[in-house]
Amino acid sequence: MAQTLSEGNVFNYTTTGAVSNGELKVINRMAGVALASATGSGKKIGLALDGVFSLAAVATGVKTQGLRAMYRSTGSQLKVTTVSGVAGTGKYSIGTIWETATAASTTVKVKLHGGVLAAL
């Protein structure tokens, strides 16, 4: 008989450097948001894999509710593309824009999709 070990909403992460509470972390092909701060490497913290979070974003282009939230591996910020849009290399879908934000906004509310990053 199988037993549930965890609901899988929080990933136990061993830091490789300093991490801020609320920071988006991408571990291999999984995106999560730090639930605590860590001052250096070797610390154990939780990363939320599911939920809605206010995350750092690139201050260009309107971030429209319902569009994909894209993680850009260079700069470690979010960038948005339409569902039918074409993303360049190094960009991965991490969830959905939860609330529209202006082009000048440096944060955006994102619903993480809680799964493996999808390259586009």
PAGUDO-266734 format. One record per residue: residue number from 1; residue in one letter; x, y, z of N, C-alpha, C in turn. Coordinates in nm, 4 decimals, decimal comma. Layout:
// PAGUDO-266734
SITE    nr   rest       n_xx       n_yy       n_zz      ca_xx      ca_yy      ca_zz       c_xx       c_yy       c_zz
SITE   NUM      a          X          Y          Z          X          Y          Z          X          Y          Z
...
END
This chain:
// PAGUDO-266734
SITE    nr   rest       n_xx       n_yy       n_zz      ca_xx      ca_yy      ca_zz       c_xx       c_yy       c_zz
SITE     1      m     0,0840    -0,1181     0,0000     0,0000     0,0000     0,0000     0,0887     0,1247     0,0000
SITE     2      a     0,0616     0,2155    -0,0902     0,1401     0,3383    -0,1007     0,1014     0,4372     0,0085
SITE     3      q     0,2007     0,5101     0,0562     0,1761     0,6133     0,1559     0,2229     0,7463     0,0987
SITE     4      t     0,1454     0,8492     0,1227     0,1851     0,9819     0,0797     0,2969     1,0306     0,1700
SITE     5      l     0,4075     1,0693     0,1104     0,5204     1,1208     0,1861     0,5104     1,2712     0,2062
SITE     6      s     0,4486     1,3388     0,1090     0,4369     1,4839     0,1125     0,3345     1,5247     0,0074
SITE     7      e     0,2689     1,6379     0,0274     0,1783     1,6890    -0,0751     0,2554     1,7412    -0,1957
SITE     8      g     0,3827     1,7663    -0,1783     0,4659     1,8104    -0,2894     0,4573     1,9578    -0,3215
SITE     9      n     0,4036     2,0371    -0,2320     0,3913     2,1808    -0,2563     0,5157     2,2583    -0,2152
SITE    10      v     0,6004     2,1957    -0,1306     0,7227     2,2604    -0,0837     0,8394     2,1665    -0,1088
SITE    11      f     0,9431     2,2208    -0,1708     1,0651     2,1453    -0,1998     1,1703     2,1863    -0,0985
SITE    12      n     1,2333     2,0896    -0,0324     1,3412     2,1178     0,0620     1,4697     2,1404    -0,0168
SITE    13      y     1,5217     2,2618    -0,0068     1,6353     2,3061    -0,0879     1,7545     2,3363     0,0017
SITE    14      t     1,8713     2,2874    -0,0371     1,9966     2,3219     0,0295     2,0612     2,4323    -0,0528
SITE    15      t     2,0775     2,5476     0,0061     2,1247     2,6660    -0,0662     2,2678     2,6500    -0,1158
SITE    16      t     2,2961     2,7190    -0,2245     2,4316     2,7240    -0,2797     2,4909     2,8635    -0,2628
SITE    17      g     2,4161     2,9512    -0,1984     2,4571     3,0892    -0,1730     2,3451     3,1602    -0,0996
SITE    18      a     2,3581     3,2905    -0,0824     2,2563     3,3687    -0,0135     2,1253     3,3674    -0,0928
SITE    19      v     2,0124     3,3607    -0,0202     1,8794     3,3594    -0,0807     1,7905     3,4535    -0,0008
SITE    20      s     1,7117     3,5339    -0,0697     1,6169     3,6242    -0,0036     1,4794     3,5600     0,0036
SITE    21      n     1,4071     3,5870     0,1116     1,2686     3,5416     0,1245     1,1889     3,5983     0,0072
SITE    22      g     1,1144     3,5134    -0,0632     1,0343     3,5573    -0,1771     1,1075     3,5541    -0,3098
SITE    23      e     1,2341     3,5165    -0,3098     1,3141     3,5109    -0,4321     1,2761     3,3892    -0,5172
SITE    24      l     1,2647     3,4102    -0,6464     1,2411     3,3004    -0,7391     1,3707     3,2236    -0,7574
SITE    25      k     1,3654     3,0930    -0,7358     1,4818     3,0060    -0,7555     1,4447     2,9021    -0,8598
SITE    26      v     1,5363     2,8742    -0,9502     1,5154     2,7690    -1,0480     1,6212     2,6632    -1,0223
SITE    27      i     1,5750     2,5444    -0,9864     1,6616     2,4321    -0,9557     1,6429     2,3304    -1,0685
SITE    28      n     1,7451     2,3153    -1,1492     1,7372     2,2304    -1,2683     1,6175     2,2721    -1,3523
SITE    29      r     1,5084     2,1968    -1,3565     1,3914     2,2300    -1,4386     1,2694     2,2571    -1,3525
SITE    30      m     1,2903     2,3097    -1,2300     1,1805     2,3327    -1,1366     1,1916     2,4745    -1,0794
SITE    31      a     1,0810     2,5483    -1,0824     1,0790     2,6840    -1,0286     1,0072     2,6850    -0,8946
SITE    32      g     1,0635     2,7581    -0,7981     1,0012     2,7715    -0,6679     1,0345     2,9068    -0,6076
SITE    33      v     0,9583     2,9443    -0,5062     0,9780     3,0713    -0,4378     1,0251     3,0432    -0,2961
SITE    34      a     1,1355     3,1084    -0,2573     1,1938     3,0878    -0,1251     1,0966     3,1318    -0,0164
SITE    35      l     1,0743     3,0435     0,0800     0,9841     3,0727     0,1920     1,0588     3,1291     0,3116
SITE    36      a     1,1912     3,1395     0,3012     1,2742     3,1953     0,4076     1,4015     3,2502     0,3448
SITE    37      s     1,4756     3,3272     0,4201     1,6050     3,3775     0,3753     1,7154     3,2850     0,4236
SITE    38      a     1,8274     3,2884     0,3546     1,9468     3,2154     0,3961     2,0672     3,3047     0,3697
SITE    39      t     2,1625     3,3051     0,4610     2,2777     3,3947     0,4501     2,3924     3,3378     0,3683
SITE    40      g     2,3874     3,2099     0,3376     2,4957     3,1503     0,2603     2,4621     3,0094     0,2167
SITE    41      s     2,5627     2,9388     0,1700     2,5410     2,8038     0,1196     2,5283     2,7026     0,2327
SITE    42      g     2,4641     2,5893     0,1993     2,4491     2,4804     0,2951     2,3313     2,4931     0,3896
SITE    43      k     2,2500     2,5961     0,3739     2,1319     2,6149     0,4590     2,0131     2,5421     0,3970
SITE    44      k     1,9245     2,4904     0,4793     1,8025     2,4225     0,4319     1,6860     2,5206     0,4413
SITE    45      i     1,6192     2,5430     0,3279     1,4998     2,6272     0,3248     1,3950     2,5591     0,2369
SITE    46      g     1,2714     2,6032     0,2497     1,1639     2,5527     0,1663     1,1427     2,6424     0,0456
SITE    47      l     1,1142     2,5792    -0,0685     1,0741     2,6514    -0,1888     0,9310     2,6122    -0,2211
SITE    48      a     0,8413     2,7102    -0,2252     0,7024     2,6843    -0,2633     0,6985     2,6587    -0,4136
SITE    49      l     0,6372     2,5487    -0,4530     0,6291     2,5122    -0,5941     0,4948     2,5473    -0,6558
SITE    50      d     0,3998     2,5863    -0,5737     0,2645     2,6148    -0,6195     0,2130     2,7339    -0,5402
SITE    51      g     0,1285     2,8148    -0,6022     0,0699     2,9295    -0,5355     0,0883     3,0559    -0,6181
SITE    52      v     0,0375     3,1682    -0,5663     0,0496     3,2979    -0,6327     0,1477     3,3829    -0,5531
SITE    53      f     0,2468     3,4395    -0,6230     0,3520     3,5169    -0,5579     0,3799     3,6436    -0,6370
SITE    54      s     0,4240     3,7476    -0,5681     0,4710     3,8694    -0,6317     0,6202     3,8513    -0,6559
SITE    55      l     0,6596     3,8525    -0,7843     0,7971     3,8224    -0,8222     0,8595     3,9371    -0,9000
SITE    56      a     0,9929     3,9444    -0,8961     1,0663     4,0445    -0,9726     1,0398     4,0235    -1,1216
SITE    57      a     1,0283     4,1344    -1,1944     0,9981     4,1263    -1,3373     1,0789     4,2283    -1,4151
SITE    58      v     1,0960     4,2029    -1,5418     1,1609     4,2976    -1,6316     1,0670     4,4168    -1,6505
SITE    59      a     1,1196     4,5384    -1,6415     1,0376     4,6597    -1,6497     1,0148     4,7025    -1,7943
SITE    60      t     0,9746     4,6091    -1,8772     0,9373     4,6404    -2,0165     0,8173     4,5556    -2,0544
SITE    61      g     0,7284     4,6112    -2,1295     0,6113     4,5383    -2,1776     0,5060     4,5175    -2,0708
SITE    62      v     0,3811     4,5412    -2,1074     0,2697     4,5169    -2,0163     0,2639     4,3686    -1,9851
SITE    63      k     0,2430     4,3367    -1,8601     0,2318     4,1977    -1,8166     0,0828     4,1695    -1,8008
SITE    64      t     0,0219     4,1064    -1,9000    -0,1221     4,0924    -1,9095    -0,1721     3,9667    -1,8405
SITE    65      q    -0,2748     3,9857    -1,7581    -0,3374     3,8752    -1,6851    -0,3717     3,7608    -1,7796
SITE    66      g    -0,3372     3,6395    -1,7385    -0,3696     3,5208    -1,8159    -0,2616     3,4747    -1,9118
SITE    67      l    -0,1617     3,5608    -1,9385    -0,0529     3,5200    -2,0270     0,0502     3,4393    -1,9492
SITE    68      r     0,1356     3,3694    -2,0207     0,2418     3,2917    -1,9577     0,3430     3,3836    -1,8899
SITE    69      a     0,3931     3,3406    -1,7772     0,5050     3,4077    -1,7119     0,6291     3,3293    -1,7515
SITE    70      m     0,7230     3,3984    -1,8121     0,8431     3,3328    -1,8617     0,9618     3,3668    -1,7730
SITE    71      y     1,0398     3,2655    -1,7348     1,1648     3,2851    -1,6627     1,2746     3,2979    -1,7663
SITE    72      r     1,3549     3,3999    -1,7512     1,4673     3,4219    -1,8429     1,5950     3,3874    -1,7688
SITE    73      s     1,6695     3,2903    -1,8177     1,7877     3,2427    -1,7466     1,8980     3,3474    -1,7375
SITE    74      t     1,9002     3,4437    -1,8279     1,9967     3,5531    -1,8170     1,9289     3,6685    -1,7456
SITE    75      g     1,9776     3,7046    -1,6316     1,9182     3,8126    -1,5550     1,8240     3,7628    -1,4472
SITE    76      s     1,7870     3,6365    -1,4505     1,7001     3,5756    -1,3494     1,5755     3,6586    -1,3207
SITE    77      q     1,5127     3,7086    -1,4243     1,3894     3,7845    -1,4087     1,2803     3,7219    -1,4935
SITE    78      l     1,1581     3,7677    -1,4706     1,0451     3,7176    -1,5485     1,0262     3,7999    -1,6739
SITE    79      k     0,9805     3,7339    -1,7758     0,9416     3,8024    -1,8977     0,8153     3,7343    -1,9465
SITE    80      v     0,7265     3,8097    -2,0073     0,5974     3,7579    -2,0494     0,5910     3,7435    -2,2004
SITE    81      t     0,5285     3,6363    -2,2447     0,5008     3,6187    -2,3865     0,3571     3,5699    -2,3988
SITE    82      t     0,2955     3,5882    -2,5149     0,1599     3,5378    -2,5346     0,1640     3,3873    -2,5549
SITE    83      v     0,0512     3,3230    -2,5405     0,0417     3,1787    -2,5579     0,0896     3,1380    -2,6964
SITE    84      s     0,0585     3,2193    -2,7981     0,0987     3,1849    -2,9339     0,2325     3,2476    -2,9717
SITE    85      g     0,2923     3,3241    -2,8789     0,4190     3,3907    -2,9078     0,5351     3,2940    -2,9123
SITE    86      v     0,6455     3,3409    -2,9654     0,7658     3,2597    -2,9760     0,8672     3,3112    -2,8760
SITE    87      a     0,9171     3,2237    -2,7903     1,0182     3,2615    -2,6932     1,1545     3,2210    -2,7458
SITE    88      g     1,2547     3,2966    -2,7072     1,3906     3,2639    -2,7482     1,4524     3,1588    -2,6586
SITE    89      t     1,5741     3,1246    -2,6878     1,6426     3,0244    -2,6065     1,6643     3,0781    -2,4657
SITE    90      g     1,6666     2,9882    -2,3691     1,6896     3,0274    -2,2313     1,5678     3,0833    -2,1619
SITE    91      k     1,4494     3,0683    -2,2209     1,3257     3,1167    -2,1595     1,2336     2,9989    -2,1331
SITE    92      y     1,1747     2,9975    -2,0133     1,0922     2,8850    -1,9708     0,9627     2,9345    -1,9081
SITE    93      s     0,8533     2,8659    -1,9352     0,7246     2,8986    -1,8763     0,7213     2,8479    -1,7331
SITE    94      i     0,6974     2,9387    -1,6372     0,6914     2,8978    -1,4964     0,5502     2,9085    -1,4391
SITE    95      g     0,4595     2,9730    -1,5123     0,3240     2,9880    -1,4625     0,2434     3,0861    -1,5442
SITE    96      t     0,1456     3,1479    -1,4786     0,0513     3,2381    -1,5444     0,0494     3,3728    -1,4729
SITE    97      i     0,0451     3,4821    -1,5510     0,0316     3,6153    -1,4923    -0,1053     3,6213    -1,4260
SITE    98      w    -0,1080     3,6514    -1,2980    -0,2305     3,6470    -1,2193    -0,3045     3,7796    -1,2208
SITE    99      e    -0,2304     3,8885    -1,2365    -0,2900     4,0218    -1,2333    -0,2094     4,1109    -1,3272
SITE   100      t    -0,2767     4,1871    -1,4134    -0,2080     4,2735    -1,5089    -0,1211     4,3756    -1,4367
SITE   101      a     0,0001     4,3967    -1,4909     0,0934     4,4965    -1,4378     0,1407     4,5829    -1,5547
SITE   102      t     0,1718     4,7085    -1,5269     0,2143     4,8023    -1,6311     0,3526     4,7663    -1,6849
SITE   103      a     0,3878     4,8280    -1,7971     0,5196     4,8053    -1,8571     0,6323     4,8464    -1,7631
SITE   104      a     0,6095     4,9476    -1,6816     0,7135     4,9967    -1,5904     0,7252     4,9145    -1,4621
SITE   105      s     0,6327     4,8234    -1,4387     0,6336     4,7450    -1,3147     0,7569     4,6559    -1,3065
SITE   106      t     0,8169     4,6526    -1,1881     0,9322     4,5654    -1,1647     0,8926     4,4418    -1,0856
SITE   107      t     0,7633     4,4286    -1,0577     0,7102     4,3070    -0,9961     0,5815     4,2687    -1,0680
SITE   108      v     0,5483     4,1408    -1,0590     0,4253     4,0914    -1,1203     0,3759     3,9735    -1,0374
SITE   109      k     0,2434     3,9612    -1,0242     0,1853     3,8484    -0,9524     0,1750     3,7300    -1,0482
SITE   110      v     0,2305     3,6157    -1,0049     0,2375     3,4966    -1,0891     0,1835     3,3771    -1,0137
SITE   111      k     0,1012     3,2968    -1,0826     0,0555     3,1678    -1,0308     0,1524     3,0654    -1,0869
SITE   112      l     0,2359     3,0079    -0,9977     0,3293     2,9044    -1,0422     0,2514     2,7819    -1,0851
SITE   113      h     0,2957     2,7140    -1,1905     0,2225     2,5966    -1,2356     0,2652     2,4714    -1,1614
SITE   114      g     0,3705     2,4772    -1,0797     0,4040     2,3672    -0,9909     0,4615     2,2443    -1,0564
SITE   115      g     0,5085     2,2557    -1,1775     0,5650     2,1393    -1,2443     0,6992     2,1704    -1,3059
SITE   116      v     0,7432     2,0827    -1,3892     0,8697     2,0998    -1,4594     0,8589     2,2165    -1,5559
SITE   117      l     0,9640     2,2970    -1,5661     0,9630     2,4113    -1,6571     0,9461     2,3652    -1,8000
SITE   118      a     0,8624     2,4374    -1,8732     0,8392     2,4059    -2,0133     0,9177     2,5029    -2,1004
SITE   119      a     1,0125     2,4533    -2,1762     1,0874     2,5387    -2,2676     1,0028     2,5717    -2,3878
SITE   120      l     1,0116     2,6959    -2,4321     0,9359     2,7395    -2,5507     1,0304     2,7879    -2,6568
END
